[in-house]
């Protein structure tokens, strides 16, 4: 993990609670795209002291008695500054857009590198730092058949609704 111009670069990030589609849920308003990233405890404590919104996951079950796990929610917004999010497979890399980013909600993520951009906020005398995804490279774990069927053309690639080329 490194800091450059206040941006935070995290290599081999462990991400969880993915909601790239912005689906409404118990802990999420409709349209808010986000995910969470685990942080080392020492780094989480430093970030928390700096004003970042750090949360702590209490260990349960067989992990009870261990230290809480620090994590931070990272927002994914395409307006006004779209993030550069690349999905990496054995077939190459694909830039994800606001229309395709939901693919990451259920993908088996093998590896993720990301850069977080801070946003300093001040509302009614309260201040803090909100985390936004600036860029992310996500390597997808592929099954044993992915390479076998890689060259088969997508028959619906040029279809929109009932109109196909």
Secondary structure, DSSP 4 states (H G I P E B T S, - for coil): -EEETTEEEETT--EEEEETT---BTTB-TT--EEEEEE-HHHHHHHHHHTB-EEEEPP-GGGTTSPPEEEEEEE---SSS--EEEEEETTEEEEE-TTTGGGGGT--EEEEEEEEEEEEEEETTEEEEEEEEEEEEEEEP--TTTTTTTTS--TTTTEETTEE-
